[in-house]
Amino acid sequence: MNYEEKINELLKENMTERGFEFWKALNSKIPSVWEKSTSSTKKYHKRKDGSIPNVGEHTYEMANAASKIMRMFDVEKNTTDSDLILLGVVMHDIIKYGHNNERNHTHREHDKMIADRITEKRDTYLKLFSEEQVEILTEMVRYHSGRWSADVDNMDEFDFKNYHPYVLFLHTLDMLSAADCLKF
């Protein structure tokens, strides 16, 4: 089973039926990035053995961990809040190689690009989420790189206390995966 299939299996088990159908429709419209490397330069995301995972493995690690510990926010599986967290996880790198997966190298502004896409398609997301939840999802993906996010003007002044706790959660999962600290 490849990582896209594993991701879909995990999402089906942990999201609402509406949330999972939303994900399937979204995923079918975006060119697949799952087999691309998480680091086109091979400088980041190194595993203990020196290998670099693909975006699918990285995303699966994060989604798997999120599904097991989202209860720290009092979030149960198969709720709109689990939809929100898990969509943030699976969407965070979905256009890491450009809107159409056309780039040879990762795009430094992929966090901004996916957040801007959610903003452009806001009405679509409002079919699943409330206004507040759409804002949280946008914030999650926009700042998933923490102080290194493209929309951060001054990284020395960036502070997670200015954002919803799910933003730090997504960033932490991303960093743990990049540092080879998530296992499944």
Backbone as a ProteinNet text record, in pm:
[ID]
protein_1_A
[PRIMARY]
MNYEEKINELLKENMTERGFEFWKALNSKIPSVWEKSTSSTKKYHKRKDGSIPNVGEHTYEMANAASKIMRMFDVEKNTTDSDLILLGVVMHDIIKYGHNNERNHTHREHDKMIADRITEKRDTYLKLFSEEQVEILTEMVRYHSGRWSADVDNMDEFDFKNYHPYVLFLHTLDMLSAADCLKF
[TERTIARY]
85	0	89.1	63.4	143.3	91.6	166.2	130.7	1.3	-29.8	-156.9	-272.7	-262.6	-366.1	-371.7	-256	-252.2	-314	-283	-340.5	-492.4	-540.1	-685.1	-752.4	-689.1	-744	-753.1	-646.1	-643.3	-749.6	-762.3	-861.5	-1003.4	-1028.3	-1162.4	-1202.3	-1106.9	-1132.6	-1152.6	-1089.1	-1085.5	-1164	-1211.9	-1287.9	-1437.2	-1518.9	-1660.5	-1675.9	-1788.4	-1812.9	-1807.3	-1869.1	-1865.8	-1723.9	-1647	-1509.2	-1423.6	-1442.2	-1364.1	-1403	-1531.3	-1576	-1519.3	-1515.2	-1456.5	-1309.1	-1235.7	-1094.2	-1075.8	-1155.1	-1140.9	-1162.2	-1262.2	-1287.8	-1170	-1120.5	-1006.3	-882.3	-853.2	-733.5	-737.5	-856.5	-868.2	-841.1	-846.8	-827.6	-684.6	-605	-467.4	-371.8	-280	-183.4	-107.7	-89.9	-30.3	114.9	141.8	276	335.1	255	289.6	422.7	461.8	586	708.4	687.1	800	871.6	998	1079.7	1036.2	1044.6	1013.9	1121.3	1238.4	1347.8	1415.4	1388.6	1447.7	1599	1649.1	1793.5	1863.4	1783.7	1833.3	1901.3	1877.3	1936.5	1849.7	1720.2	1625.7	1552.6	1488	1405	1487.1	1615.7	1698.3	1661.7	1653.6	1631.9	1766.3	1760.4	1881.4	1974.2	1914.9	1996	2039.9	2006.7	2046.4	1945.4	1841.8	1740.2	1647.7	1577.6	1480.9	1343.7	1245	1111.5	1041.2	941.6	860.3	748.2	678.6	573.6	465	435.1	334.9	372	494.5	539.3	537.9	592.5	596.7	455.6	364.6	226.8	157	179.9	119.4	168.2	298.1	352.4	279.1	264.4	200.1	52.5	-18	-161	-182.2	-96.7	-105.3	-87.3	15.8	40.3	-75.1	-120.1	-230.6	-355	-386.3	-507.3	-500.7	-381.4	-364.5	-359.5	-320.5	-304.9	-392.1	-480.4	-565.9	-660.2	-674.3	-756.8	-699.3	-572.4	-514.7	-589.7	-661.6	-745.9	-892.8	-919.4	-1056.6	-1125.7	-1048.5	-1102.3	-1112.7	-1232.7	-1258.8	-1258.1	-1230.8	-1235.2	-1378.4	-1391.1	-1520.1	-1602.7	-1533.6	-1598.8	-1545.7	-1614.5	-1564.6	-1429.4	-1403.4	-1271.2	-1162.6	-1193.4	-1093.4	-1075.8	-1185.3	-1173.8	-1078.2	-1094.4	-1013.6	-865	-834.6	-694.3	-634	-704.8	-648.6	-638.5	-734.7	-720.8	-600.7	-579.3	-460.5	-332.9	-327.1	-209	-190.3	-295	-276.8	-261.7	-307	-295.5	-166.7	-96.6	13.6	123	151.3	256	200.7	71	7.6	46.2	90.4	140.8	285.9	359.7	500.5	584.4	540.3	610.7	533.4	454.9	378.5	233.8	150.2	6	-25.1	55.3	30.9	140.9	216.1	324.5	426.4	444.1	525.2	672.5	705.7	842	933.6	1061.3	1160.4	1206.4	1188.9	1231.2	1112.7	1122.9	1015.3	1003.6	881.8	854	859.3	944.7	961.3	831	744.1	619.3	498.6	522.1	409.4	307.7	351.7	259.2	163.7	218.1	136.8	44.7	98.4	21.4	-102.8	-89.2	-205.4	-305.3	-255.7	-345.9	-422.2	-353.1	-419.2	-522.5	-493.6	-589.2	-715.3	-699.8	-817.2	-898.4	-830	-898	-975.2	-912.8	-979.8	-1103.2	-1096.7	-1205.4	-1286.2	-1287.8	-1352.2	-1493.5	-1573.6	-1711.7	-1717.8	-1620.8	-1615.3	-1590.6	-1498.6	-1465.6	-1579.3	-1657.7	-1772.8	-1884.2	-1875.7	-1972.2	-1946.3	-1825.1	-1787.6	-1766.8	-1709.8	-1669.3	-1741.9	-1737.1	-1787.1	-1684.8	-1724.9	-1632.1	-1505.1	-1524.2	-1410.6	-1318.8	-1376.1	-1294.8	-1217.3	-1277.1	-1205.5	-1085.9	-1106.7	-996	-885	-923.3	-824	-747.2	-816.9	-750.4	-651.9	-695.6	-608.7	-484.5	-503.7	-393.1	-299.7	-357.2	-275.3	-177.5	-228.6	-139.6	-49.6	-99.6	-18.9	104.9	90.2	200.4	254.3	235.7	284.2	437.5	504.2	650.6	697.7	603.3	639.4	702.7	808.1	873.5	936.3	950.5	1007.2	900.2	774.7	665.5	681.1	639.2	655.7	587	475.2	402	448.7	555	609	706.9	674.7	760.1	889.7	880.4	998.2	1001.4	1087.1	1089	1124.6	1195.7	1230.8	1110.6	1007	887.8	772.3	791	685.2	660.9	532.7	497.9	369.8	373.2	256.7	139.5	163.1	51	-45.9	-3.6	-90	-178.3	-171.8	-243.3	-320.8	-410.5	-487.1	-391	-418.7	-328.9	-305.2	-398.4	-379.1	-261.3	-227.5	-112.9	15.7	32.5	150.5	149.7	33.5	21.9	73.4	26.4	70	219.8	267.3	410.4	493.9	448	520.9	526.2	413.9	412.8	508.9	508.4	596.6	743.1	775.4	913.6	955.9	866.1	898.2	925	844	868.1	1000	1023.9	1146.8	1271.1	1258.8	1370.8	1374.9	1291.2	1286.1	1248.9	1153	1109.6	972.5	903.9	773	790.3	730.6	740.3	600.6	586.4	460.2	486.9
-118.6	0	124.3	216.4	338.8	439.7	548.4	643.8	719.1	745.4	811.4	722.3	593.8	500.8	494.9	494.3	492.8	619.9	732.9	860.1	854.2	810	802.8	708.2	596.4	501.3	565.6	633.4	700.6	810	888.3	996.5	940.6	835.7	775.5	729.9	677.9	628.6	741.7	856.7	962.2	1087.9	1101.1	1219.9	1187.2	1290.7	1269.4	1221.9	1164.6	1120.7	1239.8	1351.7	1473.5	1525.2	1524.7	1571.2	1486.6	1354.6	1265.6	1281.4	1297.2	1320.4	1451.8	1553.2	1682.9	1662.6	1589.3	1561.9	1489.1	1386.4	1310.5	1400.3	1487.5	1579.8	1675.8	1729.9	1821.8	1751.6	1635.9	1561.2	1523.5	1500.7	1463.5	1581	1703.4	1822.6	1875.8	1826.6	1876.4	1767.6	1800.6	1700	1639.6	1510.3	1437.4	1479.6	1505	1541.4	1431.4	1329	1230.7	1160.8	1138.1	1064.9	1156.2	1286.2	1381.3	1387.9	1421.5	1432.8	1551.4	1535.7	1648.3	1756.4	1721	1816.5	1798.3	1890.3	1879.1	1899.5	1969.8	1992.2	1881.3	1796.6	1686.8	1737.4	1863.7	1920.5	1898.9	1881	1877	1743.6	1718.4	1598.7	1469.2	1475.9	1355.2	1257.1	1131.8	1022.3	978.9	898.9	848.5	780.2	710	639.3	728.8	859.3	954.2	970	887.8	898	1017.3	1056.6	1166.6	1108	1124.4	1069.1	1146.9	1084.2	1158.4	1230.8	1317.5	1397.9	1307.8	1196.4	1104	1044.8	997.5	940.2	1045.9	1161.8	1273.5	1309.9	1321.8	1360	1249.4	1125.2	1014	1011.5	1029.7	1033.8	1137.6	1256.1	1366.5	1336.8	1287	1257.6	1145.2	1045.7	934.7	985.9	1065.5	1121.2	1212.4	1298	1390.3	1313.1	1207.2	1130.2	1066.2	1039.2	975.3	1074	1198	1291.8	1416.4	1425.5	1544.8	1556.1	1447.9	1453.7	1551.6	1590.4	1691.1	1823.7	1841.4	1960.1	1926.9	1809.6	1761.7	1733.3	1699.4	1669.5	1518	1472.7	1330.7	1305.2	1180.8	1147.4	1157	1171.2	1179.6	1301.2	1412.4	1540.3	1645.7	1757.8	1864	1915	1911.9	1954.3	1855.8	1726.3	1631.3	1652	1685.2	1720.2	1837.4	1937.8	2059.3	2029	1958.8	1927.1	1840.5	1735.5	1643.5	1705.3	1790.5	1860.5	1954.3	2022.1	2107	2027.2	1908.6	1822.9	1780.1	1725.8	1672.2	1781.2	1901.1	2010.1	2090.5	2079.5	2171.8	2169.7	2057.6	2049	2008.8	2015.3	1961	2035.3	2160.3	2230.2	2275.8	2191.3	2220.3	2236.9	2174.6	2184.1	2269.4	2363.6	2452.9	2409.2	2499.1	2473.8	2351.3	2326	2212	2107	2112.1	2016.5	2024.7	2148.6	2168.6	2200.8	2230.4	2272.3	2152.6	2171.3	2068.3	2077.8	2195.9	2218	2267.3	2246.2	2290.2	2442.6	2489.6	2633.5	2687.8	2784.7	2841.4	2899.6	2944.9	3008.1	2914.4	2783.1	2690.6	2707.4	2751.2	2774.5	2890.6	2996.5	3112.2	3074.6	2998.9	2962.2	2879.6	2781.2	2698.6	2778.6	2865	2949.9	3046	3103.7	3193.8	3119.1	2994.6	2913.8	2889	2860.9	2841.8	2970.9	3083.3	3213	3237.1	3206.4	3222.8	3134.1	3015.4	2916.4	2908.3	3015.6	3021.5	2962.5	2996.8	2948.1	2795.1	2734.1	2587.9	2531.2	2591.8	2544.9	2571.6	2675.4	2705.7	2601.7	2515.2	2405	2298.4	2296.1	2198.1	2261.5	2382.2	2445.5	2577.8	2621.3	2753.7	2858.4	2986	3096.3	3086.3	3066.6	3059.4	2942.3	2828.6	2712.4	2733.1	2801.2	2830.9	2922.1	3018.2	3105.8	3025.5	2933	2850.3	2763.7	2699.9	2617.5	2700.8	2818.2	2907.3	2943.7	2977.6	3013.6	2893.7	2776.4	2655.9	2633.8	2637.2	2609.3	2728.4	2849.6	2969.1	2975.6	2933.2	2944.7	2809.5	2705.5	2573.9	2568.6	2662.7	2669	2757.6	2798.7	2880.8	3011.4	3047.9	3177.2	3183.3	3067.8	3063.4	3073.5	3089.7	3097.8	3220.5	3206.2	3312.4	3442.8	3436.2	3556.9	3620.7	3569.5	3629.2	3739.4	3862.7	3977	3980.1	3950.2	3954.8	3828.4	3735.6	3607.3	3619.8	3725.8	3745	3788.2	3839.6	3884	3783.7	3677	3577.4	3508.7	3492.2	3428.7	3349.1	3221.5	3135.6	3177.4	3255.1	3296.6	3388.1	3439.3	3524.5	3444.7	3311.8	3225.9	3117.6	3055	2944.7	2831.8	2759.4	2650.2	2542.3	2523.6	2424.4	2460.6	2588.1	2631.5	2574.5	2589.5	2534.1	2381.7	2321.7	2176.1	2128	2190.2	2151.5	2175.5	2289.4	2320	2218.4	2181.7	2084.9	1949	1904.1	1776.9	1781.4	1892.9	1909.7	1903.2	1972.8	1973.7	1836.6	1767.3	1634	1536.6	1547	1461.4	1498.1	1625.7	1670.5	1628.4	1618.8	1578.5	1426.8	1352.7	1207	1158.7	1227.7	1191.3	1124.2	1114	1048.2	908.5	814	674.4	616.5	517.9	445.4	300.5
0	0	0	-91.5	-95.1	8.3	25.8	131.6	104.1	-20.7	-49.6	-3.3	-28.2	16.5	168.8	233.9	380.6	438.3	375.9	420.5	407.8	293.5	272.5	371.1	399.9	497	636	675.9	805.8	813.2	706.7	705.2	709.9	635.5	634.2	774.1	848.1	982.8	1084.6	1061.7	1163.8	1131	1008.2	969.1	962.4	957.8	932.9	788.6	757	619.4	524.1	564	480.7	463.9	573.2	567.6	476.1	482.6	397.7	250.8	222.6	84.8	32.2	117.2	81.6	44.7	128.4	102.9	-29.9	-55	-179.8	-301.8	-295.3	-407	-424.8	-314.7	-319.2	-374.1	-322.1	-362.5	-510.7	-564.1	-705.5	-798.7	-746.6	-829.3	-827.2	-735.9	-722.1	-769.1	-859.7	-905.1	-786.2	-790.1	-678.4	-652.2	-526.2	-482.6	-393.2	-364.5	-261.3	-284.4	-407.9	-435.3	-444.7	-441.9	-449.7	-314.4	-319	-198.3	-112	17.8	106.9	97.4	49	35.4	-99.9	-190.4	-324.1	-321.5	-219.7	-208.5	-129.7	-65.8	19.1	146.9	184	305.8	428.9	407.7	519	524.1	635.4	654.9	653	678	671.8	782.2	743	835.8	893.5	995.8	1060.4	959.9	862.5	762.4	646	651.3	547.3	435.5	434.4	330.2	355.5	252	259.4	226.5	314	285.3	175.2	115.8	20.8	97.1	28.4	91.7	149.4	83.1	133.7	267.8	281.6	408.8	518.7	488.3	583.4	630.2	537	569.8	648	609	682.4	827.4	847.5	984.4	1067.9	1009.8	1081.6	1109.1	1008.7	1025	1125.8	1121.3	1216	1359.7	1380.9	1514.5	1556.9	1466.4	1498.9	1540.1	1468.1	1498.9	1636.7	1684.7	1815	1931.1	1903.6	2015.6	2006.5	1906.5	1896.4	2015.5	2090.6	2211.2	2314.1	2296.3	2385.8	2374.9	2263.8	2244.3	2267.9	2325.8	2345.6	2212.6	2111.8	1979.8	1965.2	1936.8	1913	1762.8	1725.1	1582.1	1531.7	1401.4	1333.1	1374.7	1397.2	1427.6	1330.7	1322.6	1233.3	1279.8	1409	1455.8	1412.3	1410.7	1358.9	1208.6	1137.8	995.9	978.4	1061.1	1052.9	1073.8	1180.5	1210.2	1099.9	1062.4	963.1	824.9	787.3	659.2	661.9	773.1	784.6	763.2	824.3	809.5	664.5	602.4	466.8	361.2	392.2	294.7	308.3	419.3	445.1	338.1	277.1	173.4	36.5	19.2	-100.8	-230.2	-217	-335.8	-312.8	-245.3	-215.3	-342.2	-450.5	-578.7	-678.8	-629.8	-716.2	-728.2	-778	-789.6	-873.2	-973.4	-1062.1	-1052.4	-941.1	-920	-1034	-1085.4	-1205.1	-1177.3	-1055.2	-1024.1	-998	-1025.7	-994.9	-849.5	-792.9	-654.5	-572	-443	-354.8	-359.9	-341.5	-345.5	-203.4	-180.9	-48.1	6.4	-79.7	-35.8	-43.8	-38.5	-50.5	61.7	179.3	291.1	258.7	206.5	165.3	49.8	-45	-163.9	-128.5	-39.3	-5.7	77.3	164.3	242.7	152.2	56.2	-38.7	-122.6	-156.8	-234	-151.1	-22.9	64.2	69.9	82.2	86	-43.8	-157.5	-287.9	-300.4	-244.6	-254.6	-125	-51.5	80.4	80	-20.9	-27.5	-31.1	-95.3	-99.6	39.7	113.2	248.4	346.3	319	405.5	393	294.6	282.6	388.3	441.6	543	680	680.7	805.2	829.8	954.8	990.6	946.2	951.3	917.7	1003.2	1132.7	1224.7	1189.7	1157	1122.4	992.1	895.7	771.3	802.4	891.6	932.5	1000.5	1087.1	1156.7	1057	963.6	862.9	781.1	741.8	664	744.1	869.5	958.6	979.4	994.5	1015.8	901.5	779.5	665.8	634.9	656.3	628.2	717.7	843.4	939	985.3	903.6	944.9	951	890.1	897.9	1012.8	1098.3	1213.7	1173	1240.4	1212.9	1074.6	1009.1	874	765.7	803.6	706.1	617	492.4	393	432.5	502.8	540.5	670.9	728.5	850.8	810.5	851.9	816.6	896.4	1026.2	1111.4	1196.3	1158.1	1228.3	1376	1414	1554.3	1637.8	1572.6	1645.5	1636.2	1559.9	1545.2	1678.9	1716	1842.7	1825.4	1856.2	1840.8	1928	2032.5	2118.2	2042.7	1927	1845.1	1748.9	1755.4	1662.2	1736.8	1665.6	1723.3	1762	1870.3	1912.9	1806.5	1713.3	1607.3	1516.4	1507.5	1425.4	1485.2	1614.3	1680.8	1672.3	1684.3	1673.8	1537.9	1431.1	1296.6	1279.1	1324.9	1313.9	1391.8	1510.2	1592.6	1523.9	1470.3	1397.3	1278.9	1206.7	1091	1134	1240.4	1289.1	1341.6	1411.4	1462.3	1347.2	1241.7	1125.9	1058.2	1040	974.1	1052.6	1184	1269.3	1292.9	1218.7	1227.8	1368	1428.7	1564	1568.3	1454.5	1450.8	1394	1460.2	1416	1403.8	1318.3	1307.6	1275.3
[MASK]
++++++++++++++++++++++++++++++++++++++++++++++++++++++++++++++++++++++++++++++++++++++++++++++++++++++++++++++++++++++++++++++++++++++++++++++++++++++++++++++++++++++++++++++++++++++++

